[in-house]
């Protein structure tokens, strides 16, 4: 870990990030360890840690992404202010509605995270095996079975 890193800059699996520069308003879920927060990416930290699914799906909505794009400033490259982004939380529903919403979407949020982690593992496996297969270092035995259709 680099020196001088502040605790809030250390990302954990399940953290939600939003881009502040370029393609502003893009949302992602951190799906791996040993990541650090970049200055042009914001971490969305709900008041209640159980509200992560709501925050993710709220900011993932096309109309919110468009609103964030409209709020962004800059001629060569759009830049979104975290302070401007926070103003959107004024439109959040009540705590009770967020709790009900989260009970429904929590399994979906967890499945998205699990899928992202599986995709990352498969990509790593592909990147490890493909060069070995192409060079002949590793061979795959294929049996000649007829496929009936």
Secondary structure, 3 states (H helix, E strand, C coil): CCCCCCHHHEECCCCEEEECECCCCCEEECCCCCEECCCCEEEECCCCHHHHHHHHHHHHCHHHHHHHHHHCECCCCCECCHHHHHHHHHHCCCHHHHHHHHHHHHHHHHHHHHHHHHHHHHHHHHHHHHHHHHHCCCCCCCCCCCCCC
